[in-house]
Amino acid sequence: MIGAQVRRMLEVIGKLQFCAVPRIAPPIRKNSVSANVGSSSAHSTQRLASRCPVTRIALPAACLLAAVSFVRFPAAVSAQERTLDELKKEVQARAERQAYPCEGLKPDEVREALSQLKSSAPDDWAAAWTSLGDRYMQKASAEDTPSPQLADKDFIQAWIYYNFARWPALTSPGKQAAYQKALGAYKAHGRLLHPPLEVVEIPFEGNEITAYVQMPANKKPAPIVVVIPGLDRGKENMAESVRPLLDSGIGYLVLDAPGTGQAPIKARPNAGRMLVQAIDYAFQLPDVDNSRVAVYGVSFGGFWATELAVTEGKRLRAVVAQSPPVHEAFQRARTMEMPKNKEFLFDYAQAYMFMFGVSTLTDLADQRESMSLKARGLLDKPAASMLIVGGALDTQVPVSDIDLLLNSGQTPKEAWINPQGGHMGRDAKGWSNQRIFETVTRPWLSRMLEGRSE
């Protein structure tokens, strides 16, 4: 149930014009691997604002203050998932409207792949989409020397299909193989970017954290945003999403969240140390203004961002948490109901099991309960300045968690809540992930990262 403050906040939003809506050894820098970044004029904050006015919600203090191994999953977990026919229809429908997680998939090619899909088994799923990725990868490789711009478009399209082949988690050999191809295609795209996208390896507990870094070409030192993806989206997705920050003179470092992608550790209450290591690295970069470092996390990455706002708040200028699970989302009853969730395309519980490295829903519930920021006593501590983004109709992270976060702690927060939005605040009326970033998150980060701290 939404708290009174959030209900009042939603009433206000409904009247607005938008859609009711530890330190480290020096890292190894690998080869520089930017499509030409478009002119900032096309995506400027002013022009976006003129098309769709955005109101910052600075709530009253009374409201805000106080506001790879493979796991065999039991059949019971998937018993309430979509049937294969239902899954095919949903994938096609989402591809037609370019809805998450099917952005960039071409509807005709989706129809082709689905006709070849005989089951939703992980390796069958991976094979259907990998074949499309291979097609574009072969085309891009032939174009690379004579026509780099055409090659870049095809490298990106290959990555999109390979990435969907490995989605939502690396739960089988086929998905692992698709992921390696996705990394290869993305790095090929990265070599054609300007300014250069760097692949860096940050030493971490005898292993390494792989991250991408991209900094503005003509602004040094520059602010930087450390970007943390969620459950099913990787650092590559987020690099593509946040690249417009460069037009605002802001760089970014993006890495996979614990338990996903190339992350060296699984998700646990103490896994935030991996992210602290990445933040330490960002502070050491010679072209970074270390008085202007921010963190941006989406979905489960929003959980990590919220934790870091507290534990690293003294050195972070700002933090954005988009649909962050805080407390209620981690309750056992909600975890046990995961297989019923239809907002997530499929294999929701399985993806979370992979993230935590467990094989049963009961074990997952045990682990998730231990993550609660409320139970761990973090919500009442001072924190960095925060923007909270979410949707009132979110079926993955209840809006009561946003209510709790806004009304806890010692630091006022700002919020953007879409009353008609689901997870991440997106809806079917035009509030896509990218529109929310361009219209809400990017302008807020630009404002918060203006000027050096004295």
C-alpha positions, 0 to 999 in steps of 0.5 A: 500500500502506498504511504500517504506522502507518496499518495500526495506526491502522485496527486501533484504529479498527476497535475504536471505536464508529463504523463501523469507520469578499500583502494586498488592497484593500478588497473590494466587499460585494455585497447581503446574501443564511440558510433559517432556521438551525435551532436548535443543539439539534437538531444539537449536538455533544453530541447527535450524539456520543451518537447516534454516538460519535466518538473523536479519534485523537491518534496517538503522536508517533512515528506523526505527527511526521515524522505560461470557455473550452470544451475539446474533449476527445478521444474516447479519454478517455471511451472507458472511461466508463459507457455511457449506459444504465449512467450512467442506472442509476447516477444513478437508484440514487444518487438513490434512496439520496441518495448523492453527487453526487445528494443532494437529487434527487427519485427520481421527477423523476430518472426523468423527466429520465433518460427525456429524456436521449438522450446524455451529451453536456454540453449534452444533460445540462444540458438534461435537468436544467435543465428541472426547475430551471426548473420549481421556479424558476417556482414559487418566483418566484410564491411569493416575496412571499406565502410566503417560506418555501415560496419558499425551499424551491423556490429551493433545489430549483431550485438543486439541479437547475441545479447537477446540470445544470452538473455536474461542470464547465463544459465546454459552453455549456449547462453554463455557462448552467445554472451561471448559473441555479444562481447566480441560484437560490442567491442568491435562496435567500440573500436569505431566509437569516438571518443574512445571507449576503453576496456579496463580490468580493475584488480579485485581479490585475485580476480578482476572487474571488467568495465568500460570507460568513456570520457568527453573528448574536450573537457578535462578534468570532467565529472564521471558517473559510475553506472550499475546495471540490474538483473538482466541488462549488462554493462553494454546496454547501459553504456549505450543508454548513458552515452549522451552524458558525453554531450553534457561534458560528463564521462561514465564508467559502467560495470556489471552488477554482482552476479551478472555478466563478467562480475567476479562475485555473486550477489550477497549483502557484502558484494558492494565491496566490488562496486566500491573498488570501481568507485576507487578506480574512478577517483584515480583516473587522471582526467576525472574531477574527483569532486564530481563523481556520481553513481547511477543504478537501475533496478537491482543496480538501484539497490546497490546505488542506494547502498552506496549513497550511504556507505560512500556518501561523503565522497559522492556528489549525487546518486540516482536509484531507478526502481531500487528494491529496498525492503518489501521487495526482498520479503519471502512471500514476494520471492516465492511469487516470482514465477508468476510475474508477467512484467518480466518476459520469462525466467525471472526467478531463474535469473535471480537464482543465477545472480545469487548462485543458488538452485532453489526458490527457497534458497533464493528467498533466504538470500534475498531476505538478507539484502534488506537495507532496512534490516541492515540498518542503512536507511536511517543514516546520512546519504548523498543527494539522491534522485529516486525514479520509479513507477507506481504500478511496478510489479517487480519492486513495489512502490512502497519501497520507494515510499520507505526510501523517501521517508527514511534517513537524514538527507532530503531526496528528489523523486520522479514517479510515473503513476502509470509506470511499471518497473523503471517507471516505463509505460506503454504510452511513451515513457521508455527507458531511454526517454526517462534517462534523457528527460529525467535522469540526465538533466538531474545528473547534469545539474548536480555535477555542475561546477567544482566543489570548493 
